Structure formats: C-alpha cells, structure tokens
Amino acid sequence: MRLAVLASGSGTILDAICAAGVPVAVVVVDRECGAQEVAARNGLECELVQRRSYGKDFDRDGYTAELLGVLSGWDIELVAMAGFGTILGKGMFDAFPGHILNTHPALLPSFPGWHGVEDALAYGVKVTGCTVHIATEEVDAGPILAQEAVVVELDDTVESLHERIKAVERRIYVQAISTIIERGSVQ
C-alpha cells in the first residue's frame, strides 16, 4: 500500500515511521514545519499544500480539493495523519473511505477534540492513554484500531503527561501502520 503522511508539526511521528522502515511515498505538510526537515533527512519527497487562513474565511473544501490533487499524483492508498492540524472536508473521506489513520492523546471515545490531555487532567482521571483510529468526517469518532493506557501521575502537568502519551503514540501508531501495510488492508 502506498502511504502518504500528513504533518503539521515537529515530525516526531514521521521520524518514528521512518525509523521503523515503513515505506512512505510522500509527506504533505500544511505549513512550514519541522516535518519537512525530517522528510528531507530521510530522503522523502515532501510537498507543501499551504493553509492560507486560520479564520472563519478558511475554505475547508477548497483546501481539501487542493490536497487531494497532490495525493492523486502519488497513487496513494493509505493516509496517516501525523500531528496534522487541519480538519479536512468530506471529499477527503469520500476519496479514501476507511483508509485515513489518525492518533489521539486520550482513550477515545473519552476526551475527543484538540485538548484531550488537558481535558483528561481537568476531569481528574487516573488513567488516560493513546488511541489509533480510522479518521472520519466526524472528528475523533472513527473505528478504533489500537489503544494503550498511560497512568496519570499525581504530579503530572499537561506537558509531562503528553510526553509519556507521545512515547506510546509513536510505538502503537507505527505498529498499526506496519500491520495494515503488511496485510494490504485496513481491516
């Protein structure tokens, strides 16, 4: 399966994917970011599909169409979001039904959304974790592929807890992607 990785941040998930030897056809970023450097260091093609607005005027469907145009040129079969900060439009999920993967720093269905770690700490849970799931048009609502718990320590801050979750995330996400590629299907 030809894999595209979508990234927006430092590229730590992309780095873990590369370190595990998972074949990546292309990396696509929505802004200038560290993931571009990770892609270059690993000899991967990287394309920038610049997000030009972060306000109410953001054209989600137009951006999604532009991203799909790039992906179609690479014959992509599987998409892995790796800290990708842009919520995509319906066209993406129509083009890759059941073939877009994502992670979330909580045990879904608990604490969906952008602030999963903060929300878990504020709620006072003793255990949270990481979820690998199929991304759907409804954010953090797709079928769960893998989860692993992380104990919340008494002195945890958002940052300390999130770092421990990220360590789990990099391991279970890479395992899930590898398994899907090896068997040639998501399910």
C-alpha positions as CSV (number, residue, x, y, z in Angstrom):
1,M,0.0,0.0,0.0
2,R,1.3,3.4,-0.9
3,L,1.4,5.6,2.2
4,A,1.2,9.4,2.4
5,V,1.9,11.0,5.8
6,L,0.2,14.4,6.5
7,A,2.1,16.5,9.1
8,S,2.0,20.0,10.6
9,G,4.5,19.9,13.4
10,S,7.9,18.8,14.6
11,G,7.8,15.5,12.7
12,T,8.4,13.1,15.7
13,I,5.7,10.7,14.4
14,L,7.1,10.8,10.9
15,D,10.6,10.2,12.3
16,A,9.2,7.1,14.2
17,I,7.6,5.8,11.0
18,C,10.9,6.3,9.1
19,A,13.0,4.7,11.9
20,A,10.8,1.6,11.7
21,G,11.4,1.3,8.0
22,V,7.8,1.9,7.0
23,P,7.8,2.9,3.3
24,V,6.4,6.4,2.7
25,A,5.6,7.6,-0.8
26,V,5.2,11.2,0.1
27,V,4.9,13.6,3.1
28,V,2.5,16.5,2.8
29,V,2.5,19.5,5.2
30,D,0.0,22.3,5.5
31,R,2.6,24.9,6.8
32,E,6.4,25.3,7.1
33,C,7.3,22.9,9.9
34,G,9.9,20.5,11.3
35,A,8.3,17.6,9.5
36,Q,9.8,19.0,6.3
37,E,13.3,18.6,7.8
38,V,12.5,15.1,8.9
39,A,11.3,14.2,5.4
40,A,14.5,15.6,3.9
41,R,16.8,13.8,6.3
42,N,15.0,10.6,5.4
43,G,15.2,11.2,1.7
44,L,11.4,11.5,1.3
45,E,9.5,13.7,-1.1
46,C,7.7,16.4,0.7
47,E,5.0,18.7,-0.7
48,L,3.7,21.9,0.9
49,V,-0.1,22.5,0.5
50,Q,-0.1,25.8,2.3
51,R,-3.0,26.6,4.5
52,R,-3.5,30.3,4.0
53,S,-6.2,31.1,6.6
54,Y,-6.9,30.1,10.1
55,G,-10.0,32.2,10.5
56,K,-13.7,31.9,9.6
57,D,-12.9,32.5,5.9
58,F,-10.9,29.2,5.7
59,D,-12.2,27.3,2.6
60,R,-12.1,23.7,4.0
61,D,-13.5,22.1,0.9
62,G,-11.2,24.1,-1.4
63,Y,-8.1,23.2,0.7
64,T,-9.2,19.5,0.7
65,A,-9.5,19.6,-3.1
66,E,-6.0,21.0,-3.4
67,L,-4.6,18.3,-1.1
68,L,-6.5,15.6,-3.0
69,G,-4.9,16.9,-6.2
70,V,-1.5,16.4,-4.7
71,L,-2.2,13.0,-3.3
72,S,-3.7,11.8,-6.6
73,G,-0.4,12.4,-8.3
74,W,1.2,9.8,-5.9
75,D,-1.3,6.9,-6.3
76,I,-1.8,6.9,-2.6
77,E,-3.8,4.1,-1.0
78,L,-3.3,4.8,2.7
79,V,-3.1,8.2,4.6
80,A,-1.6,8.6,8.0
81,M,-2.1,11.9,9.8
82,A,0.9,12.6,11.9
83,G,0.1,15.7,14.0
84,F,-1.8,17.2,11.1
85,G,-3.6,20.3,12.4
86,T,-6.1,20.9,9.6
87,I,-9.5,19.3,9.7
88,L,-10.3,18.1,6.2
89,G,-13.6,18.3,4.3
90,K,-15.9,15.5,3.2
91,G,-14.1,15.0,-0.1
92,M,-11.1,13.5,1.7
93,F,-13.1,10.9,3.4
94,D,-15.0,10.1,0.1
95,A,-11.7,9.7,-1.7
96,F,-10.1,7.4,1.0
97,P,-13.0,5.7,2.8
98,G,-11.7,3.8,5.8
99,H,-8.1,4.5,4.7
100,I,-7.2,7.5,6.7
101,L,-5.5,6.9,10.0
102,N,-5.0,9.2,13.0
103,T,-4.0,9.2,16.6
104,H,-5.5,10.9,19.6
105,P,-3.9,11.5,23.0
106,A,-6.7,10.0,25.1
107,L,-8.6,6.8,25.2
108,L,-11.4,7.5,22.8
109,P,-14.4,7.9,23.0
110,S,-13.3,9.9,26.1
111,F,-11.9,13.4,25.6
112,P,-12.2,13.9,21.9
113,G,-11.0,17.1,20.3
114,W,-7.9,19.2,20.3
115,H,-7.4,19.3,24.1
116,G,-7.5,15.6,25.0
117,V,-4.6,15.7,27.5
118,E,-5.8,18.9,29.2
119,D,-9.4,17.6,29.4
120,A,-8.3,14.3,30.9
121,L,-6.3,16.1,33.6
122,A,-9.0,18.6,34.3
123,Y,-11.5,15.7,34.8
124,G,-9.2,14.0,37.2
125,V,-8.9,10.6,35.5
126,K,-6.3,8.2,36.9
127,V,-5.7,6.6,33.6
128,T,-5.7,8.1,30.1
129,G,-3.7,7.0,27.0
130,C,-3.5,7.0,23.3
131,T,-5.8,5.8,20.5
132,V,-5.1,4.9,16.9
133,H,-8.3,5.2,14.9
134,I,-9.7,5.5,11.4
135,A,-10.3,9.1,10.7
136,T,-13.8,10.0,9.6
137,E,-15.6,13.3,8.8
138,E,-16.7,13.5,12.5
139,V,-13.5,14.3,14.4
140,D,-12.2,11.5,16.7
141,A,-15.3,9.3,16.1
142,G,-14.0,6.6,13.7
143,P,-13.4,3.0,14.5
144,I,-10.6,2.3,17.0
145,L,-7.7,0.2,15.7
146,A,-5.4,0.3,18.8
147,Q,-5.3,1.8,22.3
148,E,-2.9,1.8,25.2
149,A,-3.3,3.1,28.7
150,V,-1.0,5.6,30.4
151,V,-1.2,6.1,34.1
152,V,-1.7,9.7,35.3
153,E,0.9,10.5,38.0
154,L,0.0,12.8,41.0
155,D,2.5,15.5,39.9
156,D,1.7,15.3,36.2
157,T,1.4,18.5,34.2
158,V,-0.2,18.7,30.7
159,E,3.4,18.6,29.3
160,S,4.7,15.7,31.3
161,L,1.6,13.6,30.7
162,H,1.6,14.4,27.0
163,E,5.2,13.4,26.6
164,R,4.5,10.0,28.1
165,I,1.5,9.6,25.8
166,K,3.6,10.6,22.8
167,A,6.0,7.8,23.5
168,V,3.2,5.3,23.4
169,E,1.7,7.0,20.4
170,R,4.8,6.7,18.3
171,R,5.1,3.0,19.1
172,I,1.4,1.8,18.6
173,Y,0.8,4.1,15.6
174,V,3.9,2.7,13.8
175,Q,2.8,-0.9,14.7
176,A,-0.7,-0.2,13.4
177,I,0.5,1.3,10.1
178,S,3.0,-1.5,9.6
179,T,0.4,-4.2,10.2
180,I,-2.0,-2.6,7.7
181,I,0.7,-2.3,5.0
182,E,1.8,-5.9,5.6
183,R,-1.7,-7.3,5.2
184,G,-2.7,-4.9,2.4
185,S,-5.9,-3.7,4.0
186,V,-7.1,-1.7,7.0
187,Q,-9.4,-4.4,8.4
